[in-house]
């Protein structure tokens, strides 16, 4: 039998190695008020334009906006050659004036591909609703799993371990967003929130499958130690978890990330990494945490160090 739980602390260390740098990066962005939040959360306007025969620089576009009295301007060039310009809230008249000025300034036909505008009040409401959605999801998961596993000892632990592993997946996605914002100019928008909630749903589903097999085996293999029983349950569900994710979801998302276009690339990448993290945490994080809790292993961590030092 594959001894997955025997290497559980290596899996914990691997997760921390991925999560901590990203969260530190995200924390530094928060301290300097440079969080990669899109206008969905902060409020503002997004204008995407394409020039027929001109390639203006980011500085020139920012200067033109500033000359028209528009501040807080950020410019991003897409792989298709268009320019995504984010700024404070624009009125429709101001947007039309900007498009005219761009055409005159660069003597080129300007095509407006997209224009979105969100007020600051709506942005704050979206942020609040996002936090509430994650909190409610965590509470429902804990209550459901406590009820579903009421027939096994310490049923509440299954729900709490599922929540811990779920937040593990959320932290992985947030770390990816922080790194992506620096490398590729990603921003946290409503589509990112949709992907994050989808990751949470799939993550919980995987954990329920693994924990349910543990619950079934508890009544069958009563003479086995809890660690052996959990390891056996993980191995039994290993093929199902990997085949379901890799063969159906992950390959589709990989194709979408590679060939789906710029607007869907961030969404597909978040789902790709988040769903992989959900499968990983179901096997290597949630169930091992349950074993650590059952054996109260933290009471022996420092004793081992003391014994090693005295020897």
FENKA-V313278 format. One record per backbone hydrogen bond with DSSP energy under -1.0 kcal/mol. CO is the residue of the C=O (numbers start at 1). NH is the residue of the N-H. If there is no record, write none. Layout:
co/nh
CO/NH
CO/NH
//
This chain:
co/nh
2/4
4/7
5/8
7/11
8/12
9/13
10/14
11/15
12/16
13/17
14/18
15/19
16/20
19/23
20/24
21/25
22/26
23/27
24/28
25/29
26/30
27/31
28/32
29/34
30/33
35/37
36/188
38/41
38/42
39/43
44/118
45/87
46/116
47/85
48/113
48/114
49/83
50/111
57/61
58/62
59/63
60/64
61/65
62/66
63/67
64/68
65/70
66/69
71/88
74/86
76/84
78/81
82/78
83/49
84/76
85/47
86/74
87/45
91/95
92/96
93/97
94/98
95/99
96/100
97/101
98/102
99/103
100/104
101/105
102/106
103/108
109/52
111/50
114/48
116/46
118/44
119/123
120/124
121/125
122/126
123/127
124/128
125/129
126/130
127/131
128/132
129/133
130/134
131/135
132/136
133/137
134/138
135/139
136/140
137/141
138/142
139/143
140/144
141/145
142/146
143/147
144/148
145/149
147/150
149/152
154/157
155/158
156/160
157/161
158/162
159/163
160/164
161/165
162/166
163/167
164/168
165/169
166/170
167/171
168/172
169/173
170/174
171/175
172/176
173/177
174/178
175/179
176/180
177/181
178/182
179/183
180/184
180/186
188/38
189/193
190/194
191/195
192/196
193/197
194/198
195/199
196/200
197/201
198/202
199/203
200/204
201/205
202/206
203/207
204/208
205/209
206/210
207/211
208/212
209/213
210/214
211/215
212/216
213/217
214/218
217/221
225/229
226/230
227/231
228/232
229/233
230/234
231/235
232/236
233/237
237/241
238/242
239/243
240/244
241/245
242/246
243/247
245/250
246/251
249/253
250/254
251/255
252/256
253/257
254/258
255/259
256/260
264/268
265/269
266/270
267/271
268/272
269/273
270/274
271/275
272/276
273/277
274/278
275/279
276/280
277/281
278/282
279/283
280/284
281/285
281/286
285/289
286/290
287/291
288/292
289/293
290/294
291/295
292/297
296/299
297/300
300/304
301/305
302/306
303/307
304/308
305/309
306/310
307/311
//
